[in-house]
């Protein structure tokens, strides 16, 4: 990376951090960055543009590079047209990042990941759902539209298992969103493209772990 590119990346990182901090302070769940548009955030389910100048394609591309550095993503994954990874920015928060192209320009969609793993109480999930953490065998499907809390619900259930049961919990994720700290259980969190080549390979390996 040349000196001029390093300067662009450094400035993009500073501006990106300001945008993310402001969005989180306002209670946003998602942040969207696209060329020739101001940043857009999701507040209480509604998309709202920020009072901010339009972003350049070069800036959005530099933001992707900054986020990838925070996540320590391998360079080969950044050659893809679209992809996902999770990153944590100290003093800001943890995010799931989806990068893609729109009209030939790089675009980013960031989902704010709550930390620590949320408890059931603030999620307002029916008490009957907690019984899923008691299931010993079978298949449990958690479904719903994007942004309705599927990942958060699963994380809350796994944290219940983590605190109450002695289990080896294996996850196969794309990407890893909620990093778990071992309590009574021990976790092996595997990320697609980094720890395992495919979901099929991960499932086969999980039967032997």
N, C-alpha and C positions, 0 to 999 in steps of 0.2 A: 504494500500500500504506500503510495507516494505521500509527500508532505501535504500537498493540497487536498488529497482525498482524506487524509487523517484530520485535517482541519474541518472539512465539511462534516465528517462523521461526528467529531467532537461537538460542533455547533448543533447538529441535528439531535444529538443525545441530550444536550441541555434543553433545547426547545421541547423535545419529546417528554422529558421528565416534567417540565412545567405543565404541559397539556394533561398528562396522566394524573399528576397531583391534583390539578383543578377538577378533573372529571371525577376522581374518587371522592374528593371533598364534597362535591355536589350530590353524591350518592348514585353515580352512574354505574350500570352493570356492564356496559359495552362501550367501546370507543372505536370509531371507524375513521380511517385515514385514506383518502383517495386524492389523486392528482386533480388539480383545478377545482377543488372544493375545500371549504373550511372543514375542520374536524367536526364529526357528528357523534353525539353520545346518545345512549338510551337511558332515559330517566322514567321510572315508573311505567315501563313498557312502551314509551313513546320516543321516537327518534327526534333529536333536536340539534340543529347546527349551533356550534359555539360562535361567539362574537370574536372571530379570529380571521386573519387573512387567508385567502385560498392557498393551499399547499402545492408546491411544485412536485413534479414526478421525481426529480432528483432528491428532494427532501424525503419523500416517502421511501424511496429506495435506500437512502442512508439510514432511515429509522429502522428498516428491516435489518440492515447490517448491525446496527447498535443492539437491537433486541437479540439477534443471533449470538452476538458476543457475550451478552449477559447470560444466555442459555448454554454457551459453549457448544453450539451446534456445529457439526462437521461441515466443511465447505461443500462436499458433494451433495448434501441435502439442500443447499441453497441454490443449486443449479436447476432445481425443478421449477416448473411453471407455477405450481401451487403446493402447499404443504402446511403442516402444523407442528408447533413445538410450544413448550411452556417455559417461561422465564420468570426469575425473581429479581427485582430491582431493589436493592437495599434502601430503606427509608421511603419507598413508594408502595410496593405491593407485588403480588404474584399474578401472572396473566397467562391465559392460553392465547397463543398467537396463531392466526390463520393468515397466510399470505397467498395472494392470487393476482391475476392480471385482469384488468378491465380496460377495454379499448386500447390495448397495447401498453398500458402503464401499470406499475406495481400498485397494489392496494393492500391494506392491512385491516383486519378485524380482531380486536383484542377483547377478551372476556375477563372481567375481574374475578379472581378466585379468592373467596373468603379465607382468612387465616385467623386463628387455627381452624381445624375441621369443625364445622358448626354442630351444635347440639340440636336435639329435636325441638326443644321449647320455642326458640325464635322462628323456627321454620313453619310452625302451625300445621304440622302433618298429623293426621288422625292417629290416635294411640294404637289402633289396630295394625297400622303399618309396622310398628315396632316388633310385632310378632314374627315378621319376616327374618329378623335376626336370630330367631330360635330354630329356623328350618335347618335340619341336618342333611337332607338329601333332596334332590329334585332341581328344577329349573325355575328361577325367578326372573321375570322380565319387568323392567322399569321403562315405561314408554311415555311418549308425550312430545309435544311440539318443542322446537328449539327455544331455549330460554325459560322453560317451565320448571327447572330445578331437578332434572333427572340425576345429573352428576352429584349435586349437593345431597340429594336424598340417599343415593348409594353410599356416599362418603359418610353420612351420619349413621347409616346402618352398620357399615364396617367399623366405625369408631366404637359403636356399642359392643360389637364382637370383640374388638381390641381390648376394651376395658373389663369385659366380663368373662371371657372364655380363653382357654389356652389352645390356640389354633395356629396353623401355618397358613397365612392368607397370601395367595398369589394373585396378582392383578396383571392383566395384559391391556395396556392403554395406548392411546394415540391422541395426544401425548399424555404423560403423567400430570394430572392436575393438582390433586391434593397429596402432598407427601406425608406419609404417616410415621409417627414415632411409636416404636414398640412399647406396649404396656404388658398385658397378660399374653397377648398374641405376638407373633413375629411376622413381619411383612416382607414379601419379595415382590417389589413393583417393577414390572418389565415394560419397557417402552418400545413400540413398533419402530423398526428402522435403526434402533440403537442397541437394544438388548435381545431382540428377537426379529427374525426376518418377516414373519407373517403371523396372523392370528392362529392359523392352523398349527404352525410349528410351536407356538406358545402353548396351545392347549395340549398338544402331545407331550411337551416337556413338563407341563403342570402335573400330569398324571404320575410322573416319576419323581417329582421334587418333594 
